[in-house]
Amino acid sequence: MSETDQAFHKSVKPDWTSDGTLVYAIAGNAPVLQDGVLVNYKKSVVSESKDVRFARFIPAADVSMVCTTVEKHADII
């Protein structure tokens, strides 16, 4: 196996847990996800080379309004 392939297999890959949490590794100086639909919700696990972070989807307040608007105008398309 090539050196690149070995590095890939040893790397931390993002993964979803059974409760809907995204677990991912990122450089420690990367900004924390605070705005948007995906936000960090627990403290990071800090290591020497990367931080392991935990994020969850936050439903947007206006999602149902957008769906309703699209449905109303579907006959235009």
mmCIF file of the N, C-alpha and C atoms, coordinates in Angstrom:
data_MODEL
# 
_entry.id   MODEL 
# 
loop_
_atom_site.group_PDB 
_atom_site.id 
_atom_site.type_symbol 
_atom_site.label_atom_id 
_atom_site.label_alt_id 
_atom_site.label_comp_id 
_atom_site.label_asym_id 
_atom_site.label_entity_id 
_atom_site.label_seq_id 
_atom_site.pdbx_PDB_ins_code 
_atom_site.Cartn_x 
_atom_site.Cartn_y 
_atom_site.Cartn_z 
_atom_site.occupancy 
_atom_site.B_iso_or_equiv 
_atom_site.pdbx_formal_charge 
_atom_site.auth_seq_id 
_atom_site.auth_comp_id 
_atom_site.auth_asym_id 
_atom_site.auth_atom_id 
_atom_site.pdbx_PDB_model_num 
ATOM 1   N N  . MET A 1 1  ? 0.854   -1.173 0.000   1.00 0.00 ? 1  MET A N  1 
ATOM 2   C CA . MET A 1 1  ? 0.000   0.000  0.000   1.00 0.00 ? 1  MET A CA 1 
ATOM 3   C C  . MET A 1 1  ? 0.902   1.238  0.000   1.00 0.00 ? 1  MET A C  1 
ATOM 4   N N  . SER A 1 2  ? 0.520   2.212  -0.800  1.00 0.00 ? 2  SER A N  1 
ATOM 5   C CA . SER A 1 2  ? 1.346   3.415  -0.900  1.00 0.00 ? 2  SER A CA 1 
ATOM 6   C C  . SER A 1 2  ? 1.283   4.232  0.393   1.00 0.00 ? 2  SER A C  1 
ATOM 7   N N  . GLU A 1 3  ? 2.233   5.139  0.541   1.00 0.00 ? 3  GLU A N  1 
ATOM 8   C CA . GLU A 1 3  ? 2.301   5.997  1.722   1.00 0.00 ? 3  GLU A CA 1 
ATOM 9   C C  . GLU A 1 3  ? 1.047   6.882  1.838   1.00 0.00 ? 3  GLU A C  1 
ATOM 10  N N  . THR A 1 4  ? 0.555   7.351  0.712   1.00 0.00 ? 4  THR A N  1 
ATOM 11  C CA . THR A 1 4  ? -0.652  8.178  0.694   1.00 0.00 ? 4  THR A CA 1 
ATOM 12  C C  . THR A 1 4  ? -1.863  7.375  1.162   1.00 0.00 ? 4  THR A C  1 
ATOM 13  N N  . ASP A 1 5  ? -1.986  6.148  0.673   1.00 0.00 ? 5  ASP A N  1 
ATOM 14  C CA . ASP A 1 5  ? -3.093  5.287  1.094   1.00 0.00 ? 5  ASP A CA 1 
ATOM 15  C C  . ASP A 1 5  ? -3.015  4.972  2.585   1.00 0.00 ? 5  ASP A C  1 
ATOM 16  N N  . GLN A 1 6  ? -1.830  4.721  3.088   1.00 0.00 ? 6  GLN A N  1 
ATOM 17  C CA . GLN A 1 6  ? -1.658  4.442  4.514   1.00 0.00 ? 6  GLN A CA 1 
ATOM 18  C C  . GLN A 1 6  ? -2.071  5.653  5.355   1.00 0.00 ? 6  GLN A C  1 
ATOM 19  N N  . ALA A 1 7  ? -1.679  6.847  4.923   1.00 0.00 ? 7  ALA A N  1 
ATOM 20  C CA . ALA A 1 7  ? -2.036  8.067  5.647   1.00 0.00 ? 7  ALA A CA 1 
ATOM 21  C C  . ALA A 1 7  ? -3.552  8.248  5.667   1.00 0.00 ? 7  ALA A C  1 
ATOM 22  N N  . PHE A 1 8  ? -4.214  7.965  4.545   1.00 0.00 ? 8  PHE A N  1 
ATOM 23  C CA . PHE A 1 8  ? -5.672  8.073  4.487   1.00 0.00 ? 8  PHE A CA 1 
ATOM 24  C C  . PHE A 1 8  ? -6.337  7.119  5.475   1.00 0.00 ? 8  PHE A C  1 
ATOM 25  N N  . HIS A 1 9  ? -5.893  5.878  5.494   1.00 0.00 ? 9  HIS A N  1 
ATOM 26  C CA . HIS A 1 9  ? -6.508  4.880  6.367   1.00 0.00 ? 9  HIS A CA 1 
ATOM 27  C C  . HIS A 1 9  ? -6.259  5.163  7.840   1.00 0.00 ? 9  HIS A C  1 
ATOM 28  N N  . LYS A 1 10 ? -5.192  5.863  8.163   1.00 0.00 ? 10 LYS A N  1 
ATOM 29  C CA . LYS A 1 10 ? -4.885  6.205  9.551   1.00 0.00 ? 10 LYS A CA 1 
ATOM 30  C C  . LYS A 1 10 ? -5.539  7.518  9.983   1.00 0.00 ? 10 LYS A C  1 
ATOM 31  N N  . SER A 1 11 ? -6.072  8.286  9.049   1.00 0.00 ? 11 SER A N  1 
ATOM 32  C CA . SER A 1 11 ? -6.648  9.589  9.376   1.00 0.00 ? 11 SER A CA 1 
ATOM 33  C C  . SER A 1 11 ? -8.019  9.446  10.049  1.00 0.00 ? 11 SER A C  1 
ATOM 34  N N  . VAL A 1 12 ? -8.405  10.507 10.751  1.00 0.00 ? 12 VAL A N  1 
ATOM 35  C CA . VAL A 1 12 ? -9.724  10.544 11.386  1.00 0.00 ? 12 VAL A CA 1 
ATOM 36  C C  . VAL A 1 12 ? -10.713 11.050 10.347  1.00 0.00 ? 12 VAL A C  1 
ATOM 37  N N  . LYS A 1 13 ? -11.719 10.250 10.058  1.00 0.00 ? 13 LYS A N  1 
ATOM 38  C CA . LYS A 1 13 ? -12.719 10.615 9.055   1.00 0.00 ? 13 LYS A CA 1 
ATOM 39  C C  . LYS A 1 13 ? -14.001 11.058 9.755   1.00 0.00 ? 13 LYS A C  1 
ATOM 40  N N  . PRO A 1 14 ? -14.722 12.018 9.183   1.00 0.00 ? 14 PRO A N  1 
ATOM 41  C CA . PRO A 1 14 ? -15.988 12.432 9.797   1.00 0.00 ? 14 PRO A CA 1 
ATOM 42  C C  . PRO A 1 14 ? -16.960 11.262 9.839   1.00 0.00 ? 14 PRO A C  1 
ATOM 43  N N  . ASP A 1 15 ? -17.764 11.243 10.892  1.00 0.00 ? 15 ASP A N  1 
ATOM 44  C CA . ASP A 1 15 ? -18.709 10.139 11.037  1.00 0.00 ? 15 ASP A CA 1 
ATOM 45  C C  . ASP A 1 15 ? -19.930 10.633 11.817  1.00 0.00 ? 15 ASP A C  1 
ATOM 46  N N  . TRP A 1 16 ? -21.099 10.072 11.512  1.00 0.00 ? 16 TRP A N  1 
ATOM 47  C CA . TRP A 1 16 ? -22.333 10.383 12.225  1.00 0.00 ? 16 TRP A CA 1 
ATOM 48  C C  . TRP A 1 16 ? -22.554 9.341  13.304  1.00 0.00 ? 16 TRP A C  1 
ATOM 49  N N  . THR A 1 17 ? -22.942 9.775  14.497  1.00 0.00 ? 17 THR A N  1 
ATOM 50  C CA . THR A 1 17 ? -23.267 8.846  15.575  1.00 0.00 ? 17 THR A CA 1 
ATOM 51  C C  . THR A 1 17 ? -24.746 8.492  15.496  1.00 0.00 ? 17 THR A C  1 
ATOM 52  N N  . SER A 1 18 ? -25.178 7.559  16.326  1.00 0.00 ? 18 SER A N  1 
ATOM 53  C CA . SER A 1 18 ? -26.574 7.117  16.305  1.00 0.00 ? 18 SER A CA 1 
ATOM 54  C C  . SER A 1 18 ? -27.547 8.202  16.759  1.00 0.00 ? 18 SER A C  1 
ATOM 55  N N  . ASP A 1 19 ? -27.075 9.204  17.505  1.00 0.00 ? 19 ASP A N  1 
ATOM 56  C CA . ASP A 1 19 ? -27.977 10.271 17.951  1.00 0.00 ? 19 ASP A CA 1 
ATOM 57  C C  . ASP A 1 19 ? -27.932 11.509 17.049  1.00 0.00 ? 19 ASP A C  1 
ATOM 58  N N  . GLY A 1 20 ? -27.302 11.391 15.864  1.00 0.00 ? 20 GLY A N  1 
ATOM 59  C CA . GLY A 1 20 ? -27.288 12.494 14.908  1.00 0.00 ? 20 GLY A CA 1 
ATOM 60  C C  . GLY A 1 20 ? -26.164 13.487 15.093  1.00 0.00 ? 20 GLY A C  1 
ATOM 61  N N  . THR A 1 21 ? -25.134 13.134 15.836  1.00 0.00 ? 21 THR A N  1 
ATOM 62  C CA . THR A 1 21 ? -23.986 14.004 16.058  1.00 0.00 ? 21 THR A CA 1 
ATOM 63  C C  . THR A 1 21 ? -22.926 13.726 14.999  1.00 0.00 ? 21 THR A C  1 
ATOM 64  N N  . LEU A 1 22 ? -22.380 14.780 14.429  1.00 0.00 ? 22 LEU A N  1 
ATOM 65  C CA . LEU A 1 22 ? -21.264 14.654 13.495  1.00 0.00 ? 22 LEU A CA 1 
ATOM 66  C C  . LEU A 1 22 ? -19.976 14.780 14.292  1.00 0.00 ? 22 LEU A C  1 
ATOM 67  N N  . VAL A 1 23 ? -19.114 13.785 14.201  1.00 0.00 ? 23 VAL A N  1 
ATOM 68  C CA . VAL A 1 23 ? -17.811 13.801 14.867  1.00 0.00 ? 23 VAL A CA 1 
ATOM 69  C C  . VAL A 1 23 ? -16.770 13.972 13.782  1.00 0.00 ? 23 VAL A C  1 
ATOM 70  N N  . TYR A 1 24 ? -15.925 15.003 13.924  1.00 0.00 ? 24 TYR A N  1 
ATOM 71  C CA . TYR A 1 24 ? -14.920 15.262 12.902  1.00 0.00 ? 24 TYR A CA 1 
ATOM 72  C C  . TYR A 1 24 ? -13.656 15.841 13.530  1.00 0.00 ? 24 TYR A C  1 
ATOM 73  N N  . ALA A 1 25 ? -12.537 15.684 12.843  1.00 0.00 ? 25 ALA A N  1 
ATOM 74  C CA . ALA A 1 25 ? -11.252 16.222 13.292  1.00 0.00 ? 25 ALA A CA 1 
ATOM 75  C C  . ALA A 1 25 ? -10.884 17.396 12.403  1.00 0.00 ? 25 ALA A C  1 
ATOM 76  N N  . ILE A 1 26 ? -10.314 18.422 13.014  1.00 0.00 ? 26 ILE A N  1 
ATOM 77  C CA . ILE A 1 26 ? -9.971  19.636 12.276  1.00 0.00 ? 26 ILE A CA 1 
ATOM 78  C C  . ILE A 1 26 ? -8.820  20.330 12.991  1.00 0.00 ? 26 ILE A C  1 
ATOM 79  N N  . ALA A 1 27 ? -8.103  21.170 12.285  1.00 0.00 ? 27 ALA A N  1 
ATOM 80  C CA . ALA A 1 27 ? -7.010  21.923 12.908  1.00 0.00 ? 27 ALA A CA 1 
ATOM 81  C C  . ALA A 1 27 ? -7.553  22.749 14.066  1.00 0.00 ? 27 ALA A C  1 
ATOM 82  N N  . GLY A 1 28 ? -6.789  22.840 15.136  1.00 0.00 ? 28 GLY A N  1 
ATOM 83  C CA . GLY A 1 28 ? -7.225  23.538 16.336  1.00 0.00 ? 28 GLY A CA 1 
ATOM 84  C C  . GLY A 1 28 ? -7.539  25.009 16.141  1.00 0.00 ? 28 GLY A C  1 
ATOM 85  N N  . ASN A 1 29 ? -6.915  25.636 15.156  1.00 0.00 ? 29 ASN A N  1 
ATOM 86  C CA . ASN A 1 29 ? -7.146  27.064 14.935  1.00 0.00 ? 29 ASN A CA 1 
ATOM 87  C C  . ASN A 1 29 ? -8.315  27.341 13.987  1.00 0.00 ? 29 ASN A C  1 
ATOM 88  N N  . ALA A 1 30 ? -9.011  26.304 13.540  1.00 0.00 ? 30 ALA A N  1 
ATOM 89  C CA . ALA A 1 30 ? -10.178 26.486 12.661  1.00 0.00 ? 30 ALA A CA 1 
ATOM 90  C C  . ALA A 1 30 ? -11.322 27.091 13.468  1.00 0.00 ? 30 ALA A C  1 
ATOM 91  N N  . PRO A 1 31 ? -12.119 27.950 12.845  1.00 0.00 ? 31 PRO A N  1 
ATOM 92  C CA . PRO A 1 31 ? -13.232 28.558 13.579  1.00 0.00 ? 31 PRO A CA 1 
ATOM 93  C C  . PRO A 1 31 ? -14.266 27.523 14.009  1.00 0.00 ? 31 PRO A C  1 
ATOM 94  N N  . VAL A 1 32 ? -14.903 27.809 15.129  1.00 0.00 ? 32 VAL A N  1 
ATOM 95  C CA . VAL A 1 32 ? -15.958 26.947 15.646  1.00 0.00 ? 32 VAL A CA 1 
ATOM 96  C C  . VAL A 1 32 ? -17.246 27.247 14.882  1.00 0.00 ? 32 VAL A C  1 
ATOM 97  N N  . LEU A 1 33 ? -18.008 26.212 14.565  1.00 0.00 ? 33 LEU A N  1 
ATOM 98  C CA . LEU A 1 33 ? -19.283 26.403 13.868  1.00 0.00 ? 33 LEU A CA 1 
ATOM 99  C C  . LEU A 1 33 ? -20.305 26.948 14.860  1.00 0.00 ? 33 LEU A C  1 
ATOM 100 N N  . GLN A 1 34 ? -20.727 28.208 14.647  1.00 0.00 ? 34 GLN A N  1 
ATOM 101 C CA . GLN A 1 34 ? -21.674 28.835 15.564  1.00 0.00 ? 34 GLN A CA 1 
ATOM 102 C C  . GLN A 1 34 ? -22.944 29.286 14.866  1.00 0.00 ? 34 GLN A C  1 
ATOM 103 N N  . ASP A 1 35 ? -22.842 29.664 13.606  1.00 0.00 ? 35 ASP A N  1 
ATOM 104 C CA . ASP A 1 35 ? -23.992 30.148 12.857  1.00 0.00 ? 35 ASP A CA 1 
ATOM 105 C C  . ASP A 1 35 ? -24.320 29.153 11.757  1.00 0.00 ? 35 ASP A C  1 
ATOM 106 N N  . GLY A 1 36 ? -25.570 29.101 11.387  1.00 0.00 ? 36 GLY A N  1 
ATOM 107 C CA . GLY A 1 36 ? -25.978 28.212 10.322  1.00 0.00 ? 36 GLY A CA 1 
ATOM 108 C C  . GLY A 1 36 ? -26.742 27.026 10.856  1.00 0.00 ? 36 GLY A C  1 
ATOM 109 N N  . VAL A 1 37 ? -26.920 26.037 10.020  1.00 0.00 ? 37 VAL A N  1 
ATOM 110 C CA . VAL A 1 37 ? -27.705 24.872 10.415  1.00 0.00 ? 37 VAL A CA 1 
ATOM 111 C C  . VAL A 1 37 ? -26.869 23.778 11.064  1.00 0.00 ? 37 VAL A C  1 
ATOM 112 N N  . LEU A 1 38 ? -25.553 23.839 10.949  1.00 0.00 ? 38 LEU A N  1 
ATOM 113 C CA . LEU A 1 38 ? -24.659 22.876 11.589  1.00 0.00 ? 38 LEU A CA 1 
ATOM 114 C C  . LEU A 1 38 ? -23.799 23.632 12.589  1.00 0.00 ? 38 LEU A C  1 
ATOM 115 N N  . VAL A 1 39 ? -23.953 23.330 13.887  1.00 0.00 ? 39 VAL A N  1 
ATOM 116 C CA . VAL A 1 39 ? -23.225 24.057 14.924  1.00 0.00 ? 39 VAL A CA 1 
ATOM 117 C C  . VAL A 1 39 ? -22.559 23.082 15.885  1.00 0.00 ? 39 VAL A C  1 
ATOM 118 N N  . ASN A 1 40 ? -21.426 23.509 16.446  1.00 0.00 ? 40 ASN A N  1 
ATOM 119 C CA . ASN A 1 40 ? -20.765 22.723 17.480  1.00 0.00 ? 40 ASN A CA 1 
ATOM 120 C C  . ASN A 1 40 ? -21.588 22.815 18.759  1.00 0.00 ? 40 ASN A C  1 
ATOM 121 N N  . TYR A 1 41 ? -21.727 21.691 19.452  1.00 0.00 ? 41 TYR A N  1 
ATOM 122 C CA . TYR A 1 41 ? -22.558 21.731 20.646  1.00 0.00 ? 41 TYR A CA 1 
ATOM 123 C C  . TYR A 1 41 ? -21.904 21.134 21.881  1.00 0.00 ? 41 TYR A C  1 
ATOM 124 N N  . LYS A 1 42 ? -20.711 20.631 21.784  1.00 0.00 ? 42 LYS A N  1 
ATOM 125 C CA . LYS A 1 42 ? -19.956 20.135 22.936  1.00 0.00 ? 42 LYS A CA 1 
ATOM 126 C C  . LYS A 1 42 ? -18.544 20.697 22.856  1.00 0.00 ? 42 LYS A C  1 
ATOM 127 N N  . LYS A 1 43 ? -17.813 20.589 23.948  1.00 0.00 ? 43 LYS A N  1 
ATOM 128 C CA . LYS A 1 43 ? -16.417 21.018 23.939  1.00 0.00 ? 43 LYS A CA 1 
ATOM 129 C C  . LYS A 1 43 ? -15.600 20.068 23.070  1.00 0.00 ? 43 LYS A C  1 
ATOM 130 N N  . SER A 1 44 ? -14.565 20.620 22.437  1.00 0.00 ? 44 SER A N  1 
ATOM 131 C CA . SER A 1 44 ? -13.680 19.819 21.586  1.00 0.00 ? 44 SER A CA 1 
ATOM 132 C C  . SER A 1 44 ? -12.751 18.970 22.430  1.00 0.00 ? 44 SER A C  1 
ATOM 133 N N  . VAL A 1 45 ? -12.322 17.861 21.855  1.00 0.00 ? 45 VAL A N  1 
ATOM 134 C CA . VAL A 1 45 ? -11.251 17.062 22.439  1.00 0.00 ? 45 VAL A CA 1 
ATOM 135 C C  . VAL A 1 45 ? -9.983  17.534 21.745  1.00 0.00 ? 45 VAL A C  1 
ATOM 136 N N  . VAL A 1 46 ? -9.075  18.118 22.505  1.00 0.00 ? 46 VAL A N  1 
ATOM 137 C CA . VAL A 1 46 ? -7.885  18.753 21.943  1.00 0.00 ? 46 VAL A CA 1 
ATOM 138 C C  . VAL A 1 46 ? -6.724  17.773 21.958  1.00 0.00 ? 46 VAL A C  1 
ATOM 139 N N  . SER A 1 47 ? -6.042  17.671 20.806  1.00 0.00 ? 47 SER A N  1 
ATOM 140 C CA . SER A 1 47 ? -4.840  16.846 20.731  1.00 0.00 ? 47 SER A CA 1 
ATOM 141 C C  . SER A 1 47 ? -3.704  17.700 20.175  1.00 0.00 ? 47 SER A C  1 
ATOM 142 N N  . GLU A 1 48 ? -2.570  17.106 20.035  1.00 0.00 ? 48 GLU A N  1 
ATOM 143 C CA . GLU A 1 48 ? -1.402  17.858 19.578  1.00 0.00 ? 48 GLU A CA 1 
ATOM 144 C C  . GLU A 1 48 ? -1.532  18.331 18.140  1.00 0.00 ? 48 GLU A C  1 
ATOM 145 N N  . SER A 1 49 ? -2.120  17.512 17.282  1.00 0.00 ? 49 SER A N  1 
ATOM 146 C CA . SER A 1 49 ? -2.174  17.881 15.867  1.00 0.00 ? 49 SER A CA 1 
ATOM 147 C C  . SER A 1 49 ? -3.551  18.341 15.399  1.00 0.00 ? 49 SER A C  1 
ATOM 148 N N  . LYS A 1 50 ? -4.618  17.826 15.994  1.00 0.00 ? 50 LYS A N  1 
ATOM 149 C CA . LYS A 1 50 ? -5.978  18.177 15.563  1.00 0.00 ? 50 LYS A CA 1 
ATOM 150 C C  . LYS A 1 50 ? -6.910  18.195 16.761  1.00 0.00 ? 50 LYS A C  1 
ATOM 151 N N  . ASP A 1 51 ? -8.037  18.864 16.590  1.00 0.00 ? 51 ASP A N  1 
ATOM 152 C CA . ASP A 1 51 ? -9.115  18.821 17.581  1.00 0.00 ? 51 ASP A CA 1 
ATOM 153 C C  . ASP A 1 51 ? -10.206 17.910 17.047  1.00 0.00 ? 51 ASP A C  1 
ATOM 154 N N  . VAL A 1 52 ? -10.830 17.150 17.921  1.00 0.00 ? 52 VAL A N  1 
ATOM 155 C CA . VAL A 1 52 ? -11.996 16.371 17.557  1.00 0.00 ? 52 VAL A CA 1 
ATOM 156 C C  . VAL A 1 52 ? -13.199 17.168 18.030  1.00 0.00 ? 52 VAL A C  1 
ATOM 157 N N  . ARG A 1 53 ? -14.112 17.473 17.106  1.00 0.00 ? 53 ARG A N  1 
ATOM 158 C CA . ARG A 1 53 ? -15.262 18.321 17.419  1.00 0.00 ? 53 ARG A CA 1 
ATOM 159 C C  . ARG A 1 53 ? -16.558 17.565 17.179  1.00 0.00 ? 53 ARG A C  1 
ATOM 160 N N  . PHE A 1 54 ? -17.617 18.067 17.808  1.00 0.00 ? 54 PHE A N  1 
ATOM 161 C CA . PHE A 1 54 ? -18.935 17.451 17.750  1.00 0.00 ? 54 PHE A CA 1 
ATOM 162 C C  . PHE A 1 54 ? -19.933 18.513 17.300  1.00 0.00 ? 54 PHE A C  1 
ATOM 163 N N  . ALA A 1 55 ? -20.720 18.191 16.287  1.00 0.00 ? 55 ALA A N  1 
ATOM 164 C CA . ALA A 1 55 ? -21.673 19.165 15.755  1.00 0.00 ? 55 ALA A CA 1 
ATOM 165 C C  . ALA A 1 55 ? -23.022 18.500 15.524  1.00 0.00 ? 55 ALA A C  1 
ATOM 166 N N  . ARG A 1 56 ? -24.051 19.343 15.500  1.00 0.00 ? 56 ARG A N  1 
ATOM 167 C CA . ARG A 1 56 ? -25.413 18.878 15.244  1.00 0.00 ? 56 ARG A CA 1 
ATOM 168 C C  . ARG A 1 56 ? -26.117 19.850 14.323  1.00 0.00 ? 56 ARG A C  1 
ATOM 169 N N  . PHE A 1 57 ? -27.120 19.331 13.598  1.00 0.00 ? 57 PHE A N  1 
ATOM 170 C CA . PHE A 1 57 ? -27.964 20.187 12.775  1.00 0.00 ? 57 PHE A CA 1 
ATOM 171 C C  . PHE A 1 57 ? -28.971 20.896 13.664  1.00 0.00 ? 57 PHE A C  1 
ATOM 172 N N  . ILE A 1 58 ? -29.137 22.181 13.427  1.00 0.00 ? 58 ILE A N  1 
ATOM 173 C CA . ILE A 1 58 ? -30.145 22.983 14.106  1.00 0.00 ? 58 ILE A CA 1 
ATOM 174 C C  . ILE A 1 58 ? -31.187 23.351 13.059  1.00 0.00 ? 58 ILE A C  1 
ATOM 175 N N  . PRO A 1 59 ? -32.439 22.963 13.263  1.00 0.00 ? 59 PRO A N  1 
ATOM 176 C CA . PRO A 1 59 ? -33.449 23.293 12.246  1.00 0.00 ? 59 PRO A CA 1 
ATOM 177 C C  . PRO A 1 59 ? -33.644 24.797 12.137  1.00 0.00 ? 59 PRO A C  1 
ATOM 178 N N  . ALA A 1 60 ? -33.723 25.273 10.931  1.00 0.00 ? 60 ALA A N  1 
ATOM 179 C CA . ALA A 1 60 ? -33.953 26.692 10.693  1.00 0.00 ? 60 ALA A CA 1 
ATOM 180 C C  . ALA A 1 60 ? -35.390 27.034 11.075  1.00 0.00 ? 60 ALA A C  1 
ATOM 181 N N  . ALA A 1 61 ? -35.584 28.221 11.601  1.00 0.00 ? 61 ALA A N  1 
ATOM 182 C CA . ALA A 1 61 ? -36.903 28.641 12.058  1.00 0.00 ? 61 ALA A CA 1 
ATOM 183 C C  . ALA A 1 61 ? -37.888 28.785 10.902  1.00 0.00 ? 61 ALA A C  1 
ATOM 184 N N  . ASP A 1 62 ? -37.386 29.101 9.713   1.00 0.00 ? 62 ASP A N  1 
ATOM 185 C CA . ASP A 1 62 ? -38.275 29.376 8.599   1.00 0.00 ? 62 ASP A CA 1 
ATOM 186 C C  . ASP A 1 62 ? -38.360 28.235 7.578   1.00 0.00 ? 62 ASP A C  1 
ATOM 187 N N  . VAL A 1 63 ? -37.966 27.030 7.949   1.00 0.00 ? 63 VAL A N  1 
ATOM 188 C CA . VAL A 1 63 ? -37.979 25.920 7.009   1.00 0.00 ? 63 VAL A CA 1 
ATOM 189 C C  . VAL A 1 63 ? -39.404 25.611 6.543   1.00 0.00 ? 63 VAL A C  1 
ATOM 190 N N  . SER A 1 64 ? -40.359 25.554 7.449   1.00 0.00 ? 64 SER A N  1 
ATOM 191 C CA . SER A 1 64 ? -41.728 25.215 7.050   1.00 0.00 ? 64 SER A CA 1 
ATOM 192 C C  . SER A 1 64 ? -42.310 26.291 6.138   1.00 0.00 ? 64 SER A C  1 
ATOM 193 N N  . MET A 1 65 ? -41.949 27.540 6.360   1.00 0.00 ? 65 MET A N  1 
ATOM 194 C CA . MET A 1 65 ? -42.432 28.635 5.525   1.00 0.00 ? 65 MET A CA 1 
ATOM 195 C C  . MET A 1 65 ? -41.896 28.496 4.101   1.00 0.00 ? 65 MET A C  1 
ATOM 196 N N  . VAL A 1 66 ? -40.632 28.114 3.962   1.00 0.00 ? 66 VAL A N  1 
ATOM 197 C CA . VAL A 1 66 ? -40.033 27.945 2.640   1.00 0.00 ? 66 VAL A CA 1 
ATOM 198 C C  . VAL A 1 66 ? -40.732 26.809 1.898   1.00 0.00 ? 66 VAL A C  1 
ATOM 199 N N  . CYS A 1 67 ? -40.962 25.690 2.565   1.00 0.00 ? 67 CYS A N  1 
ATOM 200 C CA . CYS A 1 67 ? -41.631 24.553 1.921   1.00 0.00 ? 67 CYS A CA 1 
ATOM 201 C C  . CYS A 1 67 ? -43.031 24.933 1.474   1.00 0.00 ? 67 CYS A C  1 
ATOM 202 N N  . THR A 1 68 ? -43.764 25.628 2.308   1.00 0.00 ? 68 THR A N  1 
ATOM 203 C CA . THR A 1 68 ? -45.117 26.036 1.975   1.00 0.00 ? 68 THR A CA 1 
ATOM 204 C C  . THR A 1 68 ? -45.126 26.987 0.782   1.00 0.00 ? 68 THR A C  1 
ATOM 205 N N  . THR A 1 69 ? -44.196 27.908 0.735   1.00 0.00 ? 69 THR A N  1 
ATOM 206 C CA . THR A 1 69 ? -44.104 28.861 -0.365  1.00 0.00 ? 69 THR A CA 1 
ATOM 207 C C  . THR A 1 69 ? -43.817 28.143 -1.676  1.00 0.00 ? 69 THR A C  1 
ATOM 208 N N  . VAL A 1 70 ? -42.902 27.176 -1.658  1.00 0.00 ? 70 VAL A N  1 
ATOM 209 C CA . VAL A 1 70 ? -42.561 26.429 -2.866  1.00 0.00 ? 70 VAL A CA 1 
ATOM 210 C C  . VAL A 1 70 ? -43.770 25.624 -3.337  1.00 0.00 ? 70 VAL A C  1 
ATOM 211 N N  . GLU A 1 71 ? -44.482 24.996 -2.404  1.00 0.00 ? 71 GLU A N  1 
ATOM 212 C CA . GLU A 1 71 ? -45.650 24.207 -2.775  1.00 0.00 ? 71 GLU A CA 1 
ATOM 213 C C  . GLU A 1 71 ? -46.734 25.074 -3.407  1.00 0.00 ? 71 GLU A C  1 
ATOM 214 N N  . LYS A 1 72 ? -46.940 26.273 -2.892  1.00 0.00 ? 72 LYS A N  1 
ATOM 215 C CA . LYS A 1 72 ? -47.966 27.167 -3.421  1.00 0.00 ? 72 LYS A CA 1 
ATOM 216 C C  . LYS A 1 72 ? -47.669 27.591 -4.855  1.00 0.00 ? 72 LYS A C  1 
ATOM 217 N N  . HIS A 1 73 ? -46.371 27.725 -5.171  1.00 0.00 ? 73 HIS A N  1 
ATOM 218 C CA . HIS A 1 73 ? -45.971 28.208 -6.479  1.00 0.00 ? 73 HIS A CA 1 
ATOM 219 C C  . HIS A 1 73 ? -45.544 27.075 -7.421  1.00 0.00 ? 73 HIS A C  1 
ATOM 220 N N  . ALA A 1 74 ? -45.763 25.837 -7.018  1.00 0.00 ? 74 ALA A N  1 
ATOM 221 C CA . ALA A 1 74 ? -45.355 24.687 -7.835  1.00 0.00 ? 74 ALA A CA 1 
ATOM 222 C C  . ALA A 1 74 ? -46.102 24.634 -9.158  1.00 0.00 ? 74 ALA A C  1 
ATOM 223 N N  . ASP A 1 75 ? -47.328 25.164 -9.201  1.00 0.00 ? 75 ASP A N  1 
ATOM 224 C CA . ASP A 1 75 ? -48.100 25.117 -10.433 1.00 0.00 ? 75 ASP A CA 1 
ATOM 225 C C  . ASP A 1 75 ? -47.559 26.069 -11.495 1.00 0.00 ? 75 ASP A C  1 
ATOM 226 N N  . ILE A 1 76 ? -46.668 26.985 -11.089 1.00 0.00 ? 76 ILE A N  1 
ATOM 227 C CA . ILE A 1 76 ? -46.056 27.933 -12.027 1.00 0.00 ? 76 ILE A CA 1 
ATOM 228 C C  . ILE A 1 76 ? -45.011 27.232 -12.882 1.00 0.00 ? 76 ILE A C  1 
ATOM 229 N N  . ILE A 1 77 ? -44.348 26.269 -12.307 1.00 0.00 ? 77 ILE A N  1 
ATOM 230 C CA . ILE A 1 77 ? -43.213 25.604 -12.969 1.00 0.00 ? 77 ILE A CA 1 
ATOM 231 C C  . ILE A 1 77 ? -43.648 24.713 -14.071 1.00 0.00 ? 77 ILE A C  1 
# 
